């Protein structure tokens, strides 16, 4: 591992630590996300200005940075898919079939309560 790559990784870890310290502030989530985006863009521009566009140091650094980025995207996908499914299901049950929804919920619930007694 060469020194410029190590320095880039250390700066990247420092920016992540700086971003995690925003949980002590009373910022909204949107401010925290925009701060992270701004830090990332400035860090990327700084790397491009220091090393140039097609530098092997940037390519090697991106492999390390992608570990965090890909993990973040995968976690977002894990959260978003169930939320979308539940909201579509809730819309369908509440708007289209309110009577059937009551039957689907209360009849089995009442049956289970009768069996427990």
Secondary structure, DSSP 8 states (H G I E B T S, - for coil): --HHHHHHHHHHHHHHHHHHGGGGS---HHHHHHHHHHHHHHHHHHHHHHH-TT-HHHHHHHHHHHHHHHHHHHHHHHHHHHHHHHHHHHHIIIII-HHHHHHHHHHHHHHHHHHH-
